[in-house]
């Protein structure tokens, strides 16, 4: 019961924070819209304030939704990698199967060629 109340209060705090950010963005949008609309006189300032406020609120809502999506994705990746459960680097993690089964170029020795000069010295020869 107590946990349920804590979850509700946390959800209420998150919602209040989101509404506060949207209101702040709406005010900032209204101010900038009024400044831009002032070039057309008082009616332009009013119209700019209204349009700027609406755009500010919508932009803040989209940014908040994107942040929530990114946080959920990070939590999922952290769980898959073993970061959030405290088993990072544990030998019992489940890894996917190897796609090709080949060694890397560098470990097989095929990555170096003998006909090129090393990158040492004051100047390299152009290739």
N, CA, C and O atoms as a GROMACS GRO file, in nm:
protein
  508
    1UNK      N    1   0.082  -0.119   0.000
    1UNK     CA    2   0.000   0.000   0.000
    1UNK      C    3   0.086   0.125   0.000
    1UNK      O    4   0.061   0.220  -0.074
    2UNK      N    5   0.191   0.123   0.086
    2UNK     CA    6   0.277   0.239   0.096
    2UNK      C    7   0.356   0.257  -0.034
    2UNK      O    8   0.378   0.370  -0.078
    3UNK      N    9   0.398   0.144  -0.095
    3UNK     CA   10   0.473   0.152  -0.220
    3UNK      C   11   0.386   0.212  -0.330
    3UNK      O   12   0.435   0.289  -0.412
    4UNK      N   13   0.259   0.176  -0.331
    4UNK     CA   14   0.168   0.228  -0.431
    4UNK      C   15   0.152   0.380  -0.416
    4UNK      O   16   0.145   0.452  -0.515
    5UNK      N   17   0.145   0.426  -0.292
    5UNK     CA   18   0.134   0.570  -0.268
    5UNK      C   19   0.261   0.641  -0.312
    5UNK      O   20   0.255   0.752  -0.367
    6UNK      N   21   0.378   0.578  -0.287
    6UNK     CA   22   0.504   0.639  -0.329
    6UNK      C   23   0.513   0.648  -0.481
    6UNK      O   24   0.560   0.747  -0.536
    7UNK      N   25   0.466   0.543  -0.550
    7UNK     CA   26   0.467   0.545  -0.696
    7UNK      C   27   0.373   0.653  -0.749
    7UNK      O   28   0.405   0.721  -0.846
    8UNK      N   29   0.256   0.669  -0.684
    8UNK     CA   30   0.163   0.773  -0.727
    8UNK      C   31   0.221   0.912  -0.702
    8UNK      O   32   0.206   1.001  -0.785
    9UNK      N   33   0.286   0.928  -0.587
    9UNK     CA   34   0.342   1.059  -0.558
    9UNK      C   35   0.458   1.090  -0.652
    9UNK      O   36   0.478   1.206  -0.690
   10UNK      N   37   0.536   0.988  -0.691
   10UNK     CA   38   0.645   1.009  -0.786
   10UNK      C   39   0.587   1.046  -0.922
   10UNK      O   40   0.639   1.135  -0.990
   11UNK      N   41   0.481   0.979  -0.963
   11UNK     CA   42   0.416   1.011  -1.090
   11UNK      C   43   0.359   1.153  -1.087
   11UNK      O   44   0.364   1.224  -1.188
   12UNK      N   45   0.306   1.193  -0.974
   12UNK     CA   46   0.252   1.328  -0.962
   12UNK      C   47   0.364   1.432  -0.970
   12UNK      O   48   0.346   1.537  -1.031
   13UNK      N   49   0.480   1.402  -0.908
   13UNK     CA   50   0.594   1.495  -0.916
   13UNK      C   51   0.645   1.506  -1.059
   13UNK      O   52   0.680   1.615  -1.104
   14UNK      N   53   0.651   1.393  -1.130
   14UNK     CA   54   0.698   1.395  -1.269
   14UNK      C   55   0.601   1.475  -1.356
   14UNK      O   56   0.644   1.553  -1.440
   15UNK      N   57   0.471   1.455  -1.334
   15UNK     CA   58   0.372   1.528  -1.412
   15UNK      C   59   0.379   1.678  -1.381
   15UNK      O   60   0.369   1.761  -1.472
   16UNK      N   61   0.397   1.712  -1.255
   16UNK     CA   62   0.408   1.854  -1.219
   16UNK      C   63   0.533   1.916  -1.280
   16UNK      O   64   0.530   2.030  -1.326
   17UNK      N   65   0.641   1.841  -1.279
   17UNK     CA   66   0.765   1.891  -1.340
   17UNK      C   67   0.747   1.911  -1.490
   17UNK      O   68   0.795   2.009  -1.546
   18UNK      N   69   0.678   1.817  -1.555
   18UNK     CA   70   0.655   1.830  -1.698
   18UNK      C   71   0.568   1.951  -1.729
   18UNK      O   72   0.596   2.026  -1.823
   19UNK      N   73   0.463   1.971  -1.651
   19UNK     CA   74   0.376   2.087  -1.672
   19UNK      C   75   0.450   2.218  -1.647
   19UNK      O   76   0.428   2.317  -1.717
   20UNK      N   77   0.539   2.218  -1.547
   20UNK     CA   78   0.617   2.338  -1.519
   20UNK      C   79   0.710   2.371  -1.636
   20UNK      O   80   0.722   2.487  -1.675
   21UNK      N   81   0.775   2.268  -1.693
   21UNK     CA   82   0.863   2.291  -1.807
   21UNK      C   83   0.784   2.339  -1.929
   21UNK      O   84   0.830   2.426  -2.003
   22UNK      N   85   0.666   2.281  -1.950
   22UNK     CA   86   0.584   2.325  -2.062
   22UNK      C   87   0.538   2.470  -2.044
   22UNK      O   88   0.534   2.548  -2.140
   23UNK      N   89   0.505   2.506  -1.920
   23UNK     CA   90   0.464   2.644  -1.894
   23UNK      C   91   0.580   2.741  -1.915
   23UNK      O   92   0.563   2.848  -1.973
   24UNK      N   93   0.698   2.702  -1.870
   24UNK     CA   94   0.816   2.787  -1.891
   24UNK      C   95   0.843   2.805  -2.040
   24UNK      O   96   0.873   2.916  -2.085
   25UNK      N   97   0.833   2.696  -2.116
   25UNK     CA   98   0.855   2.706  -2.261
   25UNK      C   99   0.747   2.789  -2.327
   25UNK      O  100   0.774   2.863  -2.422
   26UNK      N  101   0.624   2.778  -2.278
   26UNK     CA  102   0.516   2.859  -2.332
   26UNK      C  103   0.538   3.007  -2.309
   26UNK      O  104   0.512   3.089  -2.397
   27UNK      N  105   0.586   3.042  -2.190
   27UNK     CA  106   0.613   3.183  -2.160
   27UNK      C  107   0.728   3.233  -2.246
   27UNK      O  108   0.721   3.343  -2.301
   28UNK      N  109   0.834   3.153  -2.259
   28UNK     CA  110   0.947   3.194  -2.343
   28UNK      C  111   0.904   3.208  -2.489
   28UNK      O  112   0.945   3.302  -2.557
   29UNK      N  113   0.821   3.115  -2.536
   29UNK     CA  114   0.771   3.125  -2.673
   29UNK      C  115   0.682   3.246  -2.692
   29UNK      O  116   0.687   3.311  -2.797
   30UNK      N  117   0.601   3.277  -2.593
   30UNK     CA  118   0.513   3.393  -2.603
   30UNK      C  119   0.593   3.523  -2.606
   30UNK      O  120   0.560   3.615  -2.682
   31UNK      N  121   0.696   3.530  -2.525
   31UNK     CA  122   0.779   3.651  -2.524
   31UNK      C  123   0.850   3.669  -2.658
   31UNK      O  124   0.851   3.778  -2.715
   32UNK      N  125   0.910   3.560  -2.707
   32UNK     CA  126   0.981   3.573  -2.835
   32UNK      C  127   0.883   3.596  -2.950
   32UNK      O  128   0.915   3.670  -3.043
   33UNK      N  129   0.767   3.534  -2.945
   33UNK     CA  130   0.666   3.559  -3.048
   33UNK      C  131   0.616   3.701  -3.046
   33UNK      O  132   0.593   3.760  -3.151
   34UNK      N  133   0.597   3.755  -2.927
   34UNK     CA  134   0.553   3.895  -2.917
   34UNK      C  135   0.659   3.990  -2.970
   34UNK      O  136   0.628   4.090  -3.033
   35UNK      N  137   0.785   3.958  -2.943
   35UNK     CA  138   0.893   4.043  -2.993
   35UNK      C  139   0.899   4.040  -3.146
   35UNK      O  140   0.919   4.143  -3.210
   36UNK      N  141   0.881   3.921  -3.203
   36UNK     CA  142   0.882   3.911  -3.349
   36UNK      C  143   0.758   3.975  -3.410
   36UNK      O  144   0.767   4.042  -3.513
   37UNK      N  145   0.644   3.956  -3.347
   37UNK     CA  146   0.520   4.012  -3.399
   37UNK      C  147   0.509   4.162  -3.381
   37UNK      O  148   0.428   4.226  -3.447
   38UNK      N  149   0.591   4.218  -3.293
   38UNK     CA  150   0.586   4.362  -3.268
   38UNK      C  151   0.624   4.442  -3.392
   38UNK      O  152   0.593   4.561  -3.400
   39UNK      N  153   0.690   4.378  -3.487
   39UNK     CA  154   0.726   4.448  -3.611
   39UNK      C  155   0.600   4.484  -3.690
   39UNK      O  156   0.601   4.578  -3.770
   40UNK      N  157   0.492   4.409  -3.667
   40UNK     CA  158   0.366   4.436  -3.737
   40UNK      C  159   0.272   4.520  -3.651
   40UNK      O  160   0.156   4.538  -3.687
   41UNK      N  161   0.320   4.571  -3.541
   41UNK     CA  162   0.238   4.654  -3.456
   41UNK      C  163   0.176   4.575  -3.342
   41UNK      O  164   0.209   4.457  -3.324
   42UNK      N  165   0.086   4.637  -3.264
   42UNK     CA  166   0.024   4.569  -3.150
   42UNK      C  167  -0.054   4.442  -3.188
   42UNK      O  168  -0.044   4.343  -3.116
   43UNK      N  169  -0.131   4.441  -3.298
   43UNK     CA  170  -0.198   4.314  -3.331
   43UNK      C  171  -0.099   4.202  -3.363
   43UNK      O  172  -0.124   4.086  -3.331
   44UNK      N  173   0.012   4.238  -3.426
   44UNK     CA  174   0.114   4.138  -3.455
   44UNK      C  175   0.180   4.085  -3.330
   44UNK      O  176   0.214   3.967  -3.322
   45UNK      N  177   0.198   4.172  -3.232
   45UNK     CA  178   0.258   4.130  -3.105
   45UNK      C  179   0.168   4.031  -3.033
   45UNK      O  180   0.214   3.932  -2.977
   46UNK      N  181   0.036   4.059  -3.036
   46UNK     CA  182  -0.059   3.968  -2.970
   46UNK      C  183  -0.061   3.834  -3.043
   46UNK      O  184  -0.055   3.728  -2.980
   47UNK      N  185  -0.071   3.839  -3.175
   47UNK     CA  186  -0.074   3.715  -3.253
   47UNK      C  187   0.056   3.637  -3.235
   47UNK      O  188   0.054   3.515  -3.222
   48UNK      N  189   0.170   3.707  -3.235
   48UNK     CA  190   0.298   3.642  -3.215
   48UNK      C  191   0.310   3.579  -3.078
   48UNK      O  192   0.367   3.470  -3.064
   49UNK      N  193   0.256   3.646  -2.977
   49UNK     CA  194   0.260   3.591  -2.842
   49UNK      C  195   0.179   3.462  -2.833
   49UNK      O  196   0.223   3.364  -2.773
   50UNK      N  197   0.061   3.462  -2.893
   50UNK     CA  198  -0.024   3.343  -2.888
   50UNK      C  199   0.041   3.228  -2.964
   50UNK      O  200   0.051   3.117  -2.914
   51UNK      N  201   0.086   3.257  -3.086
   51UNK     CA  202   0.147   3.151  -3.167
   51UNK      C  203   0.277   3.103  -3.104
   51UNK      O  204   0.302   2.983  -3.099
   52UNK      N  205   0.359   3.194  -3.055
   52UNK     CA  206   0.484   3.156  -2.990
   52UNK      C  207   0.461   3.073  -2.865
   52UNK      O  208   0.536   2.979  -2.838
   53UNK      N  209   0.359   3.108  -2.788
   53UNK     CA  210   0.328   3.029  -2.668
   53UNK      C  211   0.287   2.888  -2.701
   53UNK      O  212   0.330   2.792  -2.636
   54UNK      N  213   0.202   2.873  -2.804
   54UNK     CA  214   0.156   2.739  -2.844
   54UNK      C  215   0.275   2.657  -2.895
   54UNK      O  216   0.290   2.541  -2.858
   55UNK      N  217   0.357   2.718  -2.979
   55UNK     CA  218   0.473   2.646  -3.033
   55UNK      C  219   0.570   2.609  -2.921
   55UNK      O  220   0.626   2.499  -2.923
   56UNK      N  221   0.590   2.696  -2.825
   56UNK     CA  222   0.678   2.666  -2.713
   56UNK      C  223   0.629   2.548  -2.631
   56UNK      O  224   0.708   2.462  -2.593
   57UNK      N  225   0.499   2.544  -2.603
   57UNK     CA  226   0.443   2.433  -2.527
   57UNK      C  227   0.456   2.302  -2.604
   57UNK      O  228   0.493   2.199  -2.548
   58UNK      N  229   0.426   2.306  -2.733
   58UNK     CA  230   0.437   2.184  -2.814
   58UNK      C  231   0.581   2.136  -2.823
   58UNK      O  232   0.607   2.016  -2.816
   59UNK      N  233   0.675   2.228  -2.839
   59UNK     CA  234   0.815   2.190  -2.846
   59UNK      C  235   0.863   2.130  -2.714
   59UNK      O  236   0.938   2.033  -2.714
   60UNK      N  237   0.820   2.187  -2.604
   60UNK     CA  238   0.860   2.132  -2.474
   60UNK      C  239   0.800   1.993  -2.453
   60UNK      O  240   0.867   1.905  -2.398
   61UNK      N  241   0.676   1.974  -2.495
   61UNK     CA  242   0.615   1.841  -2.484
   61UNK      C  243   0.688   1.738  -2.567
   61UNK      O  244   0.708   1.625  -2.522
   62UNK      N  245   0.728   1.775  -2.688
   62UNK     CA  246   0.801   1.682  -2.774
   62UNK      C  247   0.938   1.651  -2.716
   62UNK      O  248   0.982   1.536  -2.721
   63UNK      N  249   1.005   1.751  -2.662
   63UNK     CA  250   1.136   1.729  -2.603
   63UNK      C  251   1.126   1.639  -2.481
   63UNK      O  252   1.211   1.552  -2.460
   64UNK      N  253   1.023   1.658  -2.401
   64UNK     CA  254   1.004   1.575  -2.282
   64UNK      C  255   0.974   1.430  -2.321
   64UNK      O  256   1.026   1.337  -2.260
   65UNK      N  257   0.890   1.412  -2.422
   65UNK     CA  258   0.858   1.276  -2.468
   65UNK      C  259   0.983   1.208  -2.523
   65UNK      O  260   1.004   1.089  -2.499
   66UNK      N  261   1.066   1.282  -2.595
   66UNK     CA  262   1.190   1.226  -2.647
   66UNK      C  263   1.283   1.187  -2.532
   66UNK      O  264   1.348   1.083  -2.538
   67UNK      N  265   1.290   1.269  -2.430
   67UNK     CA  266   1.376   1.238  -2.316
   67UNK      C  267   1.327   1.113  -2.243
   67UNK      O  268   1.409   1.033  -2.198
   68UNK      N  269   1.197   1.096  -2.232
   68UNK     CA  270   1.141   0.977  -2.168
   68UNK      C  271   1.174   0.853  -2.250
   68UNK      O  272   1.210   0.749  -2.195
   69UNK      N  273   1.161   0.863  -2.383
   69UNK     CA  274   1.194   0.750  -2.470
   69UNK      C  275   1.342   0.714  -2.462
   69UNK      O  276   1.376   0.596  -2.456
   70UNK      N  277   1.429   0.814  -2.460
   70UNK     CA  278   1.572   0.787  -2.450
   70UNK      C  279   1.609   0.725  -2.316
   70UNK      O  280   1.695   0.637  -2.310
   71UNK      N  281   1.544   0.770  -2.210
   71UNK     CA  282   1.572   0.712  -2.078
   71UNK      C  283   1.527   0.567  -2.072
   71UNK      O  284   1.596   0.483  -2.014
   72UNK      N  285   1.412   0.536  -2.132
   72UNK     CA  286   1.366   0.397  -2.135
   72UNK      C  287   1.461   0.310  -2.216
   72UNK      O  288   1.491   0.197  -2.177
   73UNK      N  289   1.510   0.363  -2.327
   73UNK     CA  290   1.605   0.288  -2.410
   73UNK      C  291   1.735   0.265  -2.334
   73UNK      O  292   1.792   0.156  -2.340
   74UNK      N  293   1.783   0.367  -2.262
   74UNK     CA  294   1.905   0.352  -2.183
   74UNK      C  295   1.887   0.247  -2.074
   74UNK      O  296   1.978   0.167  -2.049
   75UNK      N  297   1.771   0.246  -2.008
   75UNK     CA  298   1.746   0.145  -1.905
   75UNK      C  299   1.747   0.005  -1.964
   75UNK      O  300   1.800  -0.088  -1.904
   76UNK      N  301   1.687  -0.010  -2.083
   76UNK     CA  302   1.684  -0.141  -2.148
   76UNK      C  303   1.826  -0.186  -2.184
   76UNK      O  304   1.864  -0.301  -2.159
   77UNK      N  305   1.903  -0.096  -2.242
   77UNK     CA  306   2.041  -0.131  -2.279
   77UNK      C  307   2.126  -0.160  -2.156
   77UNK      O  308   2.208  -0.252  -2.158
   78UNK      N  309   2.108  -0.083  -2.050
   78UNK     CA  310   2.183  -0.108  -1.927
   78UNK      C  311   2.151  -0.246  -1.870
   78UNK      O  312   2.240  -0.315  -1.820
   79UNK      N  313   2.025  -0.285  -1.877
   79UNK     CA  314   1.987  -0.417  -1.828
   79UNK      C  315   2.047  -0.527  -1.915
   79UNK      O  316   2.093  -0.629  -1.864
   80UNK      N  317   2.047  -0.507  -2.047
   80UNK     CA  318   2.104  -0.607  -2.137
   80UNK      C  319   2.254  -0.621  -2.119
   80UNK      O  320   2.307  -0.732  -2.127
   81UNK      N  321   2.323  -0.511  -2.096
   81UNK     CA  322   2.469  -0.515  -2.082
   81UNK      C  323   2.514  -0.553  -1.941
   81UNK      O  324   2.632  -0.579  -1.918
   82UNK      N  325   2.421  -0.558  -1.848
   82UNK     CA  326   2.456  -0.595  -1.712
   82UNK      C  327   2.504  -0.480  -1.628
   82UNK      O  328   2.566  -0.501  -1.524
   83UNK      N  329   2.476  -0.359  -1.670
   83UNK     CA  330   2.524  -0.242  -1.596
   83UNK      C  331   2.437  -0.215  -1.474
   83UNK      O  332   2.489  -0.186  -1.366
   84UNK      N  333   2.306  -0.224  -1.490
   84UNK     CA  334   2.217  -0.186  -1.381
   84UNK      C  335   2.197  -0.297  -1.278
   84UNK      O  336   2.159  -0.268  -1.164
   85UNK      N  337   2.222  -0.421  -1.313
   85UNK     CA  338   2.205  -0.529  -1.216
   85UNK      C  339   2.333  -0.561  -1.140
   85UNK      O  340   2.332  -0.647  -1.052
   86UNK      N  341   2.442  -0.494  -1.173
   86UNK     CA  342   2.566  -0.514  -1.100
   86UNK      C  343   2.646  -0.634  -1.146
   86UNK      O  344   2.735  -0.679  -1.075
   87UNK      N  345   2.617  -0.687  -1.264
   87UNK     CA  346   2.693  -0.802  -1.311
   87UNK      C  347   2.773  -0.770  -1.437
   87UNK      O  348   2.790  -0.855  -1.525
   88UNK      N  349   2.822  -0.648  -1.446
   88UNK     CA  350   2.901  -0.610  -1.562
   88UNK      C  351   3.032  -0.687  -1.560
   88UNK      O  352   3.100  -0.694  -1.458
   89UNK      N  353   3.066  -0.744  -1.673
   89UNK     CA  354   3.188  -0.822  -1.685
   89UNK      C  355   3.177  -0.962  -1.628
   89UNK      O  356   3.278  -1.033  -1.622
   90UNK      N  357   3.060  -1.004  -1.587
   90UNK     CA  358   3.044  -1.138  -1.533
   90UNK      C  359   3.059  -1.241  -1.644
   90UNK      O  360   3.017  -1.216  -1.757
   91UNK      N  361   3.119  -1.358  -1.615
   91UNK     CA  362   3.140  -1.456  -1.720
   91UNK      C  363   3.013  -1.530  -1.762
   91UNK      O  364   3.016  -1.600  -1.863
   92UNK      N  365   2.905  -1.516  -1.692
   92UNK     CA  366   2.784  -1.590  -1.725
   92UNK      C  367   2.684  -1.509  -1.807
   92UNK      O  368   2.567  -1.546  -1.815
   93UNK      N  369   2.728  -1.398  -1.867
   93UNK     CA  370   2.637  -1.320  -1.950
   93UNK      C  371   2.610  -1.393  -2.079
   93UNK      O  372   2.697  -1.464  -2.130
   94UNK      N  373   2.491  -1.378  -2.132
   94UNK     CA  374   2.454  -1.444  -2.256
   94UNK      C  375   2.487  -1.352  -2.373
   94UNK      O  376   2.432  -1.243  -2.385
   95UNK      N  377   2.576  -1.398  -2.458
   95UNK     CA  378   2.614  -1.322  -2.577
   95UNK      C  379   2.554  -1.390  -2.699
   95UNK      O  380   2.532  -1.511  -2.700
   96UNK      N  381   2.529  -1.312  -2.800
   96UNK     CA  382   2.475  -1.367  -2.923
   96UNK      C  383   2.578  -1.451  -2.996
   96UNK      O  384   2.697  -1.442  -2.966
   97UNK      N  385   2.534  -1.532  -3.091
   97UNK     CA  386   2.627  -1.617  -3.164
   97UNK      C  387   2.715  -1.532  -3.257
   97UNK      O  388   2.677  -1.423  -3.299
   98UNK      N  389   2.831  -1.584  -3.285
   98UNK     CA  390   2.924  -1.515  -3.374
   98UNK      C  391   2.868  -1.520  -3.515
   98UNK      O  392   2.823  -1.626  -3.560
   99UNK      N  393   2.870  -1.408  -3.585
   99UNK     CA  394   2.812  -1.403  -3.719
   99UNK      C  395   2.896  -1.473  -3.823
   99UNK      O  396   2.842  -1.552  -3.902
  100UNK      N  397   3.026  -1.449  -3.827
  100UNK     CA  398   3.111  -1.503  -3.932
  100UNK      C  399   3.206  -1.610  -3.878
  100UNK      O  400   3.226  -1.712  -3.942
  101UNK      N  401   3.262  -1.588  -3.764
  101UNK     CA  402   3.356  -1.683  -3.707
  101UNK      C  403   3.498  -1.660  -3.756
  101UNK      O  404   3.584  -1.746  -3.735
  102UNK      N  405   3.526  -1.548  -3.818
  102UNK     CA  406   3.659  -1.520  -3.869
  102UNK      C  407   3.735  -1.433  -3.770
  102UNK      O  408   3.676  -1.361  -3.690
  103UNK      N  409   3.867  -1.443  -3.777
  103UNK     CA  410   3.951  -1.359  -3.694
  103UNK      C  411   3.951  -1.217  -3.750
  103UNK      O  412   3.918  -1.196  -3.866
  104UNK      N  413   3.988  -1.123  -3.669
  104UNK     CA  414   3.998  -0.986  -3.719
  104UNK      C  415   4.122  -0.973  -3.806
  104UNK      O  416   4.214  -1.055  -3.798
  105UNK      N  417   4.123  -0.871  -3.888
  105UNK     CA  418   4.235  -0.850  -3.980
  105UNK      C  419   4.364  -0.828  -3.903
  105UNK      O  420   4.469  -0.883  -3.939
  106UNK      N  421   4.357  -0.750  -3.799
  106UNK     CA  422   4.478  -0.718  -3.724
  106UNK      C  423   4.533  -0.841  -3.650
  106UNK      O  424   4.655  -0.858  -3.645
  107UNK      N  425   4.448  -0.925  -3.595
  107UNK     CA  426   4.498  -1.040  -3.520
  107UNK      C  427   4.549  -1.150  -3.612
  107UNK      O  428   4.630  -1.232  -3.569
  108UNK      N  429   4.505  -1.154  -3.736
  108UNK     CA  430   4.555  -1.257  -3.828
  108UNK      C  431   4.681  -1.213  -3.900
  108UNK      O  432   4.742  -1.294  -3.970
  109UNK      N  433   4.723  -1.088  -3.885
  109UNK     CA  434   4.845  -1.040  -3.947
  109UNK      C  435   4.825  -0.992  -4.090
  109UNK      O  436   4.922  -0.956  -4.156
  110UNK      N  437   4.704  -0.991  -4.138
  110UNK     CA  438   4.679  -0.950  -4.276
  110UNK      C  439   4.663  -0.800  -4.290
  110UNK      O  440   4.650  -0.751  -4.402
  111UNK      N  441   4.663  -0.728  -4.182
  111UNK     CA  442   4.639  -0.584  -4.188
  111UNK      C  443   4.761  -0.502  -4.224
  111UNK      O  444   4.748  -0.385  -4.258
  112UNK      N  445   4.880  -0.560  -4.216
  112UNK     CA  446   4.999  -0.481  -4.245
  112UNK      C  447   5.058  -0.524  -4.379
  112UNK      O  448   5.052  -0.640  -4.417
  113UNK      N  449   5.113  -0.428  -4.448
  113UNK     CA  450   5.180  -0.459  -4.573
  113UNK      C  451   5.325  -0.419  -4.562
  113UNK      O  452   5.358  -0.323  -4.493
  114UNK      N  453   5.411  -0.491  -4.628
  114UNK     CA  454   5.554  -0.466  -4.615
  114UNK      C  455   5.605  -0.363  -4.714
  114UNK      O  456   5.718  -0.316  -4.700
  115UNK      N  457   5.525  -0.325  -4.814
  115UNK     CA  458   5.573  -0.231  -4.914
  115UNK      C  459   5.553  -0.085  -4.875
  115UNK      O  460   5.594   0.004  -4.949
  116UNK      N  461   5.492  -0.057  -4.762
  116UNK     CA  462   5.472   0.081  -4.720
  116UNK      C  463   5.574   0.119  -4.615
  116UNK      O  464   5.624   0.034  -4.541
  117UNK      N  465   5.605   0.247  -4.609
  117UNK     CA  466   5.700   0.296  -4.511
  117UNK      C  467   5.626   0.323  -4.380
  117UNK      O  468   5.509   0.358  -4.380
  118UNK      N  469   5.696   0.307  -4.268
  118UNK     CA  470   5.630   0.339  -4.141
  118UNK      C  471   5.607   0.489  -4.130
  118UNK      O  472   5.673   0.568  -4.197
  119UNK      N  473   5.514   0.526  -4.046
  119UNK     CA  474   5.478   0.666  -4.029
  119UNK      C  475   5.569   0.732  -3.927
  119UNK      O  476   5.522   0.808  -3.842
  120UNK      N  477   5.697   0.705  -3.935
  120UNK     CA  478   5.794   0.763  -3.842
  120UNK      C  479   5.878   0.865  -3.916
  120UNK      O  480   5.887   0.860  -4.039
  121UNK      N  481   5.938   0.954  -3.847
  121UNK     CA  482   6.027   1.049  -3.910
  121UNK      C  483   5.958   1.180  -3.940
  121UNK      O  484   5.838   1.196  -3.915
  122UNK      N  485   6.036   1.274  -3.995
  122UNK     CA  486   5.980   1.406  -4.018
  122UNK      C  487   5.878   1.413  -4.131
  122UNK      O  488   5.784   1.492  -4.124
  123UNK      N  489   5.894   1.330  -4.237
  123UNK     CA  490   5.801   1.335  -4.350
  123UNK      C  491   5.778   1.195  -4.404
  123UNK      O  492   5.867   1.110  -4.402
  124UNK      N  493   5.658   1.172  -4.452
  124UNK     CA  494   5.626   1.045  -4.516
  124UNK      C  495   5.627   1.068  -4.666
  124UNK      O  496   5.605   1.179  -4.713
  125UNK      N  497   5.653   0.962  -4.739
  125UNK     CA  498   5.645   0.974  -4.883
  125UNK      C  499   5.497   0.969  -4.923
  125UNK      O  500   5.419   0.894  -4.863
  126UNK      N  501   5.459   1.047  -5.022
  126UNK     CA  502   5.316   1.046  -5.062
  126UNK      C  503   5.280   0.915  -5.128
  126UNK      O  504   5.361   0.854  -5.198
  127UNK      N  505   5.157   0.871  -5.105
  127UNK     CA  506   5.112   0.745  -5.166
  127UNK      C  507   5.006   0.771  -5.269
  127UNK      O  508   4.956   0.678  -5.331
   0.00000   0.00000   0.00000
